Amino acid sequence: YKDGLNVVVHCLHHSSDAENDSHAFYFMYGSIVLWNFDERTEMQLIKEACTRFSRGTLEDPEVDDFLYVYDANKPDARSYIHKDVIHLTSSDYMEKLAVAFGLAQSAKLGVFERITEATIQNTRAIPEQLAQSGKISLSRKEISMRVGQLFVDRSSVNLHSDMLDTPDFFWEDDEWEPLYQRTAKYLEIEKRVTVLNHRLDIIKDLFDMLASEMHAKHATNLEVIVIVLILIEVIFQILELLQGRILDS
């Protein structure tokens, strides 16, 4: 299935009863949503996907586990999530796909949150040091490396931020969008995106501060070089005057 520039691959494992079919949804940005597989098969599918298609895996994968039940026999049944239990109204794979979009986004968002939190933790000592001593005890090379790493971390989130919007898939199959929206609301995707953007702003401020510090150090070094050159010129001028007076005398 096409979702804008992203592709979702659906693999169906048939059983004698449609309600017991197993479904695997593979999202282009690295998330996998599996329905009705035992743990051993899940690990095999994930390992195979990582081996054949991944361009880099996480040391600590983001995993969310949910139960699901069918409420088709209940009057006025509606699909929803409550206390980590997914309530479905049918065995229609499209219903599972709508929920899978929200689950996949939540898992990807969790990875972004971990990257951002690790970046903040690794750099929190810098502003504290600046507040206490008024300067940063880092060389220009170290500052450049920190700025580069901050840029990489921030870009890795911003370049994939469109994945956290409502999927384009629901423009054509809009009957399933309410279920996706309920899933996204339960997983607090919108609130988490807002917090993530706020933390990215903090990283940007730190990025700007380090860049300013680096430019200030560079400007200071240039001033020192200019002063040294002027002193050398003055010394040469004095020596030249002394030499002229000695020759005149």
Phi, psi and omega per residue, in radians:
Y1 nan 2.421 3.125
K2 -1.580 2.338 3.047
D3 -2.251 1.457 -3.034
G4 1.116 -2.182 3.103
L5 -1.477 -0.134 -3.111
N6 -1.670 2.669 -3.130
V7 -2.126 2.406 3.059
V8 -1.997 2.157 3.127
V9 -1.756 2.249 -3.112
H10 -1.956 2.137 3.072
C11 -1.993 2.228 -3.090
L12 -1.955 2.246 3.070
H13 -1.919 1.870 -3.029
H14 -1.270 2.647 2.989
S15 -2.358 3.137 -3.136
S16 -1.198 -0.395 -3.127
D17 -2.143 2.263 -3.082
A18 -1.031 -0.558 -3.131
E19 -1.212 -0.333 3.130
N20 -1.772 0.140 3.052
D21 -1.097 2.611 3.086
S22 -1.849 2.385 -3.099
H23 -2.178 2.407 3.064
A24 -2.198 2.173 3.118
F25 -1.997 2.107 -3.129
Y26 -1.879 2.093 -3.130
F27 -1.740 2.494 -3.009
M28 -1.085 -0.464 -3.101
Y29 -1.552 0.260 2.944
G30 1.842 -0.051 -3.140
S31 -1.596 2.514 3.077
I32 -2.240 2.246 3.110
V33 -2.047 2.124 -3.056
L34 -2.039 2.326 3.128
W35 -2.055 2.207 2.978
N36 1.119 0.752 2.991
F37 -1.976 2.582 3.007
D38 -1.326 2.861 -3.021
E39 -1.049 -0.676 -3.129
R40 -1.115 -0.778 3.136
T41 -1.168 -0.663 3.092
E42 -1.000 -0.831 -3.124
M43 -1.115 -0.640 3.111
Q44 -1.142 -0.779 -3.138
L45 -1.124 -0.743 3.132
I46 -1.133 -0.761 3.136
K47 -1.094 -0.736 3.136
E48 -1.124 -0.749 3.135
A49 -1.120 -0.725 3.132
C50 -1.144 -0.679 -3.103
T51 -1.229 -0.726 -3.007
R52 -1.577 -0.518 -2.965
F53 -2.154 -0.309 -3.027
S54 -1.362 2.512 3.041
R55 -1.849 0.341 -3.121
G56 2.617 2.203 -3.098
T57 -1.945 2.738 3.123
L58 -1.386 2.506 3.062
E59 -1.149 -0.606 3.134
D60 -2.193 1.603 -3.063
P61 -1.044 2.641 3.074
E62 -1.535 2.043 -3.062
V63 -2.185 2.307 3.030
D64 -2.174 2.313 3.132
D65 -2.016 2.297 3.109
F66 -2.346 2.566 2.937
L67 -1.569 2.790 3.021
Y68 -2.513 2.583 -3.135
V69 -2.393 2.819 3.087
Y70 -1.808 2.228 3.130
D71 -1.959 0.515 -3.030
A72 -1.092 -0.505 -3.073
N73 -1.444 -0.161 -3.141
K74 -1.417 2.480 3.093
P75 -1.176 2.471 -3.139
D76 0.955 0.695 -3.132
A77 -1.131 2.471 3.126
R78 -2.471 2.430 -3.130
S79 -1.284 2.388 3.133
Y80 -2.904 3.036 3.069
I81 -2.128 2.325 3.121
H82 -2.538 2.192 3.134
K83 0.902 0.822 3.100
D84 1.078 0.443 3.030
V85 -2.089 2.173 -3.140
I86 -1.569 2.128 3.136
H87 -1.775 2.053 -3.128
L88 -1.911 2.705 -3.119
T89 -1.828 -0.181 -3.107
S90 -2.756 3.051 3.072
S91 -1.637 0.195 3.141
D92 -1.070 2.197 -3.120
Y93 -1.140 -0.423 3.123
M94 -1.158 -0.586 3.085
E95 -1.131 -0.734 3.097
K96 -1.173 -0.651 3.131
L97 -1.121 -0.701 3.126
A98 -1.054 -0.737 3.095
V99 -1.210 -0.671 -3.108
A100 -1.062 -0.616 3.099
F101 -1.017 -0.807 3.134
G102 -1.153 -0.726 3.135
L103 -1.129 -0.724 -3.139
A104 -1.135 -0.740 3.112
Q105 -1.113 -0.711 -3.137
S106 -1.091 -0.729 3.134
A107 -1.139 -0.760 3.127
K108 -1.137 -0.704 3.093
L109 -1.078 -0.660 3.094
G110 -1.056 -0.654 3.093
V111 -1.145 -0.782 3.112
F112 -1.054 -0.707 3.140
E113 -1.098 -0.704 3.129
R114 -1.163 -0.724 3.127
I115 -1.087 -0.804 -3.114
T116 -1.137 -0.749 3.136
E117 -1.109 -0.733 3.125
A118 -1.115 -0.680 3.124
T119 -1.120 -0.763 3.129
I120 -1.122 -0.749 -3.134
Q121 -1.126 -0.673 -3.102
N122 -1.279 -0.312 -3.073
T123 -2.057 0.024 -3.055
R124 -1.159 -0.416 -3.139
A125 -1.238 -0.393 -3.073
I126 -1.163 -0.942 3.102
P127 -1.122 -0.554 3.088
E128 -1.140 -0.717 3.105
Q129 -1.142 -0.701 3.116
L130 -1.137 -0.643 3.141
A131 -1.227 -0.590 -3.092
Q132 -1.432 -0.736 -3.036
S133 -1.918 -0.239 -3.133
G134 1.420 0.074 3.118
K135 -2.669 2.893 -3.140
I136 -1.917 2.180 -3.098
S137 -1.485 0.964 3.104
L138 -2.208 2.483 3.082
S139 -1.293 2.946 3.136
R140 -1.078 -0.672 3.126
K141 -1.125 -0.761 3.138
E142 -1.124 -0.703 3.101
I143 -1.111 -0.748 3.121
S144 -1.059 -0.700 3.121
M145 -1.153 -0.721 3.115
R146 -1.135 -0.744 3.132
V147 -1.089 -0.744 3.120
G148 -1.094 -0.727 3.132
Q149 -1.174 -0.702 3.080
L150 -1.067 -0.729 3.137
F151 -1.115 -0.737 3.126
V152 -1.089 -0.809 -3.123
D153 -1.104 -0.772 -3.112
R154 -1.187 -0.691 -3.139
S155 -1.165 -0.631 -3.124
S156 -1.080 -0.507 3.101
V157 -1.455 -0.832 -3.074
N158 -1.123 -0.638 -3.106
L159 -1.170 -0.366 -3.115
H160 -2.003 0.204 -3.069
S161 -1.149 -0.416 3.141
D162 -1.160 -0.338 3.111
M163 -1.169 -0.346 -3.075
L164 -1.600 -0.016 3.072
D165 -1.448 2.987 3.061
T166 -1.075 2.167 -3.078
P167 -1.022 2.479 3.100
D168 -1.108 -0.328 -3.140
F169 -0.941 -0.600 -3.054
F170 -1.416 -0.062 3.035
W171 -1.165 -0.612 3.140
E172 -1.639 -0.665 3.127
D173 -1.882 1.132 -3.017
D174 -1.275 -0.195 3.137
E175 -1.177 -0.361 -3.134
W176 -1.704 -0.069 -3.110
E177 -1.108 -0.710 3.106
P178 -0.988 -0.662 3.122
L179 -1.170 -0.729 3.081
Y180 -1.064 -0.746 -3.127
Q181 -1.118 -0.669 3.096
R182 -1.158 -0.672 3.099
T183 -1.126 -0.794 -3.137
A184 -1.115 -0.649 3.112
K185 -1.162 -0.736 3.131
Y186 -1.095 -0.695 -3.121
L187 -1.449 0.000 3.084
E188 0.972 0.698 -3.088
I189 -1.096 -0.783 -3.113
E190 -1.082 -0.783 3.128
K191 -1.114 -0.727 -3.129
R192 -1.178 -0.609 3.079
V193 -1.136 -0.699 3.117
T194 -1.084 -0.788 3.106
V195 -1.123 -0.701 3.135
L196 -1.089 -0.767 3.117
N197 -1.102 -0.641 3.086
H198 -1.102 -0.736 3.123
R199 -1.196 -0.604 3.071
L200 -1.125 -0.606 3.070
D201 -1.118 -0.665 3.095
I202 -1.096 -0.757 3.110
I203 -1.106 -0.682 3.118
K204 -1.106 -0.744 3.104
D205 -1.059 -0.721 3.106
L206 -1.149 -0.694 3.079
F207 -1.022 -0.822 3.135
D208 -1.110 -0.684 -3.130
M209 -1.146 -0.763 3.125
L210 -1.149 -0.681 3.109
A211 -1.110 -0.721 3.107
S212 -1.127 -0.712 3.116
E213 -1.106 -0.701 3.123
M214 -1.136 -0.738 3.123
H215 -1.159 -0.649 3.127
A216 -1.143 -0.746 3.103
K217 -1.108 -0.685 3.127
H218 -1.137 -0.746 3.123
A219 -1.119 -0.697 3.100
T220 -1.082 -0.758 3.117
N221 -1.084 -0.694 3.112
L222 -1.130 -0.714 3.116
E223 -1.086 -0.739 3.122
V224 -1.085 -0.753 3.124
I225 -1.076 -0.764 3.135
V226 -1.093 -0.764 3.141
I227 -1.088 -0.761 3.132
V228 -1.077 -0.738 3.128
L229 -1.117 -0.678 3.111
I230 -1.144 -0.747 3.110
L231 -1.067 -0.737 3.106
I232 -1.086 -0.725 3.116
E233 -1.104 -0.716 3.127
V234 -1.122 -0.744 3.132
I235 -1.069 -0.740 3.119
F236 -1.115 -0.686 3.122
Q237 -1.118 -0.748 3.127
I238 -1.118 -0.782 3.112
L239 -1.074 -0.656 3.124
E240 -1.156 -0.694 3.112
L241 -1.148 -0.776 3.118
L242 -1.084 -0.704 3.134
Q243 -1.138 -0.659 3.109
G244 -1.147 -0.702 3.140
R245 -1.180 -0.684 3.121
I246 -1.102 -0.734 3.129
L247 -1.158 -0.640 3.122
D248 -1.181 -0.607 -3.112
S249 -1.390 nan nan
